[in-house]
Amino acid sequence: MLFEDERDRWPLWLPVALGAGSGLYFALPFEPAPVWGWAMLALGVGVAVTAIAGWARWPLALAAALLLGFGAAKLNEMRLATPVLDGPILTHLTARVVSLEPRGTTMRAVLERVRSGGLSPLPRRARVSFRGLQDMHPGDWLSLTARLDTLPAPSEPGASDLGRSLFFQSIGAVGFAYGRAHPVLAAEPAGFGERLGAAVEELRLKMTGRIQSVLPGSTGGIASALVTGERGGITEEDEAALRDAGLAHVLAIAGLHMALVGGGVFWLLRAVLAAIPALALRYPIKKWAAAAALAASCFYLLIS
């Protein structure tokens, strides 16, 4: 049977089942209680153990992947969930800068550890736009006055849901700042993970600035979008042209970009090493090239 002939490829259906379980969670018309996430995860582990034991292995393995996908999606939602503002408010706040995105003459910042007596509920993170390029860096604590509002809804039925995307970044409010932000002393010491994240964001900003200084205009904006994921330098006209041509998805860094970087580094390094007989005949240069490609792909993933 054709089904039996494909036996070696059966494991490839496990990630499909995992994704189907995650999709099933998002397709529900209601939000399940937190206990459902833990229950599905525990049940999935139990079914996976039963499958490993050998009884009805593949049907149970697929069922386990489906359950684990559902449970993982729910637990991830619980991990990232944040209170969301239900209306506009003008308030003064202090917060820590998580990331910055220069957008022409403006600056967009994601702020966390938001502190404000005027906000209720208090979101875990807020995204605020500043007029003018201000002197701030990831990891800084700022004091500012801002008008914040609830997350935006889709512009039309079936359109991209930016509010949902922001929610899964733990952002519960968006808005813009009045005047300049002022640096303040840190309200809480930064942990190792926060310092590391700030260092990575600072590196991304420097790389983006360097690219756009060498390649001005939309050329640099497109180049930085493909390298660091920062798309703020692309003009509206060029972005509209890319959308009309059906090429806007190329700017969103995904598996294709990772494969091109990893494959390019692997091919180039192996070709260079193969041209040196003393190395090519004595050492596993293919493994060396593969290790370098893996490291390059991880670095690309980190900065993008």
C-alpha positions as CSV (number, residue, x, y, z in Angstrom):
1,M,0.0,0.0,0.0
2,L,1.1,3.6,-0.6
3,F,0.4,4.4,3.0
4,E,2.9,1.7,4.1
5,D,5.4,2.8,1.5
6,E,5.5,6.2,3.1
7,R,6.3,4.7,6.6
8,D,9.7,6.5,6.8
9,R,7.9,9.8,6.3
10,W,5.2,9.3,9.0
11,P,7.2,11.3,11.6
12,L,6.9,14.4,9.4
13,W,3.2,14.4,10.3
14,L,4.0,15.0,14.0
15,P,4.6,18.8,13.6
16,V,1.5,19.0,11.5
17,A,-0.5,17.5,14.3
18,L,1.2,19.8,16.8
19,G,0.3,22.9,14.7
20,A,-3.3,21.5,14.2
21,G,-3.7,21.3,18.0
22,S,-2.5,24.9,18.4
23,G,-4.9,26.0,15.6
24,L,-7.7,24.2,17.3
25,Y,-7.2,26.3,20.4
26,F,-7.3,29.6,18.4
27,A,-10.4,28.4,16.5
28,L,-12.4,28.0,19.7
29,P,-15.3,30.5,20.0
30,F,-14.6,30.9,23.8
31,E,-11.5,31.2,26.0
32,P,-10.9,27.9,27.9
33,A,-10.0,28.0,31.6
34,P,-6.3,27.7,32.5
35,V,-6.9,24.2,33.8
36,W,-7.5,23.1,30.2
37,G,-4.0,24.0,29.2
38,W,-2.4,22.0,32.0
39,A,-4.9,19.1,31.5
40,M,-4.2,18.8,27.7
41,L,-0.4,19.0,28.3
42,A,-0.6,16.2,30.9
43,L,-2.9,14.1,28.8
44,G,-0.6,14.6,25.8
45,V,2.5,13.5,27.8
46,G,0.5,10.4,29.0
47,V,-0.6,9.5,25.5
48,A,3.0,10.0,24.2
49,V,4.3,7.6,26.9
50,T,1.7,5.0,25.8
51,A,2.8,5.5,22.2
52,I,6.4,4.9,23.1
53,A,5.4,1.7,24.8
54,G,4.5,0.4,21.3
55,W,0.7,0.0,21.4
56,A,-1.0,1.7,18.4
57,R,2.1,3.8,18.2
58,W,1.4,6.2,15.3
59,P,-2.2,7.0,16.0
60,L,-1.4,7.7,19.6
61,A,1.7,9.7,18.6
62,L,-0.4,11.9,16.4
63,A,-3.0,12.3,19.1
64,A,-0.3,13.2,21.6
65,A,1.1,15.9,19.3
66,L,-2.4,17.3,18.8
67,L,-3.0,17.5,22.6
68,L,0.5,18.9,23.3
69,G,-0.1,21.6,20.6
70,F,-3.4,22.6,22.2
71,G,-1.9,22.7,25.7
72,A,1.2,24.6,24.6
73,A,-0.8,27.3,22.8
74,K,-3.0,27.8,25.9
75,L,0.0,28.0,28.3
76,N,1.8,30.4,26.0
77,E,-1.3,32.6,26.0
78,M,-1.3,32.5,29.8
79,R,2.4,33.4,29.8
80,L,2.0,36.4,27.6
81,A,-1.5,37.6,28.7
82,T,-1.7,41.2,29.8
83,P,-4.5,43.5,30.9
84,V,-5.8,45.6,28.0
85,L,-7.0,49.2,28.2
86,D,-10.7,49.5,27.4
87,G,-10.6,53.2,26.4
88,P,-8.3,56.3,25.8
89,I,-6.6,57.9,28.7
90,L,-4.0,60.8,29.2
91,T,-1.6,59.9,31.9
92,H,1.9,60.4,33.3
93,L,3.9,57.2,33.6
94,T,7.4,55.8,34.2
95,A,8.6,52.7,32.4
96,R,11.6,50.7,31.2
97,V,12.5,50.8,27.5
98,V,12.4,47.3,25.9
99,S,13.0,48.1,22.3
100,L,13.1,51.1,19.9
101,E,12.2,51.4,16.3
102,P,13.2,54.6,14.4
103,R,10.5,55.5,11.8
104,G,11.7,58.4,9.8
105,T,11.3,61.5,12.0
106,T,9.6,59.6,14.8
107,M,10.6,56.9,17.3
108,R,8.4,54.0,18.4
109,A,9.2,52.4,21.8
110,V,7.9,49.4,23.6
111,L,7.8,50.0,27.4
112,E,7.6,47.5,30.2
113,R,7.2,47.7,34.0
114,V,4.8,50.5,33.4
115,R,4.0,52.5,36.6
116,S,1.2,55.0,36.6
117,G,-1.5,56.0,39.1
118,G,-3.9,56.8,36.3
119,L,-3.9,53.5,34.5
120,S,-6.4,50.8,35.4
121,P,-5.9,48.1,34.5
122,L,-2.1,48.3,34.3
123,P,-0.8,46.6,31.1
124,R,2.5,44.7,31.2
125,R,3.8,46.6,28.2
126,A,2.8,49.6,26.2
127,R,3.8,50.8,22.7
128,V,4.4,54.6,22.6
129,S,5.4,56.8,19.6
130,F,7.6,59.9,20.1
131,R,7.9,62.8,17.8
132,G,11.5,63.4,16.8
133,L,14.5,61.1,17.4
134,Q,15.1,61.3,21.1
135,D,18.2,60.2,23.0
136,M,17.1,56.9,24.6
137,H,18.4,53.4,24.6
138,P,17.0,49.9,25.4
139,G,17.2,49.4,29.2
140,D,16.7,53.1,30.0
141,W,14.0,54.1,32.5
142,L,11.9,57.1,31.3
143,S,9.3,59.5,32.7
144,L,6.8,60.8,30.2
145,T,3.2,62.0,29.6
146,A,1.3,59.9,27.0
147,R,-2.1,59.4,25.5
148,L,-2.8,55.7,25.6
149,D,-5.6,53.8,24.0
150,T,-6.9,50.2,23.6
151,L,-5.4,47.9,21.0
152,P,-6.5,48.5,17.4
153,A,-9.1,46.3,15.8
154,P,-8.9,45.0,12.2
155,S,-9.7,47.7,9.7
156,E,-12.2,45.3,8.0
157,P,-13.5,41.7,8.4
158,G,-10.7,39.3,7.6
159,A,-8.0,41.9,7.6
160,S,-4.8,41.6,9.7
161,D,-5.5,41.8,13.4
162,L,-2.7,44.0,14.8
163,G,-4.3,44.1,18.2
164,R,-4.1,40.3,18.5
165,S,-0.4,40.4,17.4
166,L,0.3,43.1,20.0
167,F,-1.5,41.1,22.7
168,F,0.8,38.2,22.1
169,Q,3.8,40.5,22.6
170,S,2.3,41.4,26.1
171,I,1.4,44.9,24.9
172,G,-1.9,46.1,26.4
173,A,-1.9,49.7,25.3
174,V,-0.7,51.9,22.4
175,G,-0.4,55.6,22.0
176,F,1.9,58.6,21.6
177,A,3.9,60.8,24.0
178,Y,3.5,64.5,24.6
179,G,6.8,66.3,24.5
180,R,10.1,64.7,25.4
181,A,10.7,61.8,27.7
182,H,13.1,62.3,30.7
183,P,15.5,59.7,32.0
184,V,14.9,58.6,35.6
185,L,16.7,56.3,38.0
186,A,15.7,52.6,37.6
187,A,12.8,51.7,39.8
188,E,14.0,48.1,39.9
189,P,17.4,46.5,39.1
190,A,17.6,44.7,35.7
191,G,18.1,41.0,35.7
192,F,20.6,39.1,33.6
193,G,17.9,38.3,30.9
194,E,16.9,42.0,30.7
195,R,20.5,43.2,30.4
196,L,21.1,40.6,27.7
197,G,17.9,41.6,25.8
198,A,18.9,45.3,26.0
199,A,22.3,44.5,24.6
200,V,20.8,42.6,21.7
201,E,18.4,45.5,21.0
202,E,21.2,48.0,21.1
203,L,23.2,45.9,18.6
204,R,20.1,45.8,16.3
205,L,19.7,49.6,16.5
206,K,23.4,50.1,15.7
207,M,23.3,47.7,12.8
208,T,20.1,49.3,11.4
209,G,21.6,52.8,11.7
210,R,24.8,51.7,10.0
211,I,22.9,50.0,7.1
212,Q,20.7,53.0,6.6
213,S,23.6,55.5,6.7
214,V,25.4,53.6,3.9
215,L,22.2,52.9,1.9
216,P,19.9,55.9,2.3
217,G,16.3,56.0,1.6
218,S,14.1,52.9,1.0
219,T,17.1,50.9,-0.2
220,G,18.6,51.0,3.3
221,G,15.1,50.5,4.8
222,I,14.6,47.3,2.8
223,A,18.2,46.1,3.5
224,S,17.7,46.7,7.3
225,A,14.3,44.9,7.1
226,L,16.0,41.9,5.7
227,V,18.9,41.9,8.2
228,T,17.5,43.2,11.5
229,G,13.8,43.1,10.9
230,E,13.4,46.9,11.3
231,R,11.0,48.2,8.5
232,G,10.7,51.8,9.7
233,G,13.0,53.1,6.9
234,I,10.8,52.0,4.0
235,T,8.7,54.8,2.5
236,E,5.0,54.4,2.3
237,E,5.2,54.5,-1.5
238,D,7.7,51.7,-1.8
239,E,5.9,49.6,0.8
240,A,2.6,50.1,-1.1
241,A,4.4,49.0,-4.3
242,L,5.7,45.9,-2.7
243,R,2.2,45.0,-1.4
244,D,0.7,45.6,-4.8
245,A,3.3,43.4,-6.4
246,G,2.6,40.6,-3.9
247,L,6.2,40.9,-2.5
248,A,5.5,42.4,0.9
249,H,5.9,39.0,2.6
250,V,9.6,38.9,1.5
251,L,10.3,41.6,4.1
252,A,9.0,39.4,6.9
253,I,12.0,37.3,8.0
254,A,11.0,33.7,8.0
255,G,12.4,30.2,7.3
256,L,13.3,31.2,3.8
257,H,15.7,33.9,5.0
258,M,17.2,31.6,7.6
259,A,17.8,28.9,5.0
260,L,19.4,31.3,2.6
261,V,21.8,32.6,5.3
262,G,22.6,29.2,6.6
263,G,23.0,27.6,3.2
264,G,25.1,30.6,1.9
265,V,27.5,30.4,4.8
266,F,27.8,26.6,4.5
267,W,28.5,26.7,0.8
268,L,31.0,29.6,1.0
269,L,33.0,28.2,3.9
270,R,33.1,24.7,2.5
271,A,34.2,26.0,-0.8
272,V,37.0,28.0,0.8
273,L,38.1,25.1,3.0
274,A,38.0,22.7,0.0
275,A,40.4,24.9,-1.8
276,I,43.0,24.2,0.9
277,P,44.2,20.6,0.3
278,A,46.0,20.4,3.6
279,L,42.6,20.9,5.4
280,A,40.3,19.2,2.9
281,L,42.2,15.9,2.9
282,R,42.8,15.6,6.7
283,Y,39.8,17.2,8.5
284,P,36.0,17.0,8.4
285,I,35.5,20.4,6.6
286,K,31.9,19.6,5.9
287,K,31.1,19.4,9.6
288,W,33.1,22.6,10.2
289,A,31.0,24.4,7.5
290,A,27.8,23.0,9.0
291,A,28.7,24.2,12.5
292,A,29.6,27.7,11.2
293,A,26.3,27.8,9.2
294,L,24.4,26.8,12.4
295,A,26.1,29.6,14.4
296,A,25.4,32.1,11.6
297,S,21.7,31.2,11.5
298,C,21.4,31.5,15.3
299,F,23.0,34.9,15.2
300,Y,20.7,36.0,12.4
301,L,17.7,34.7,14.4
302,L,18.9,36.7,17.4
303,I,19.3,40.0,15.6
304,S,16.2,39.7,13.5
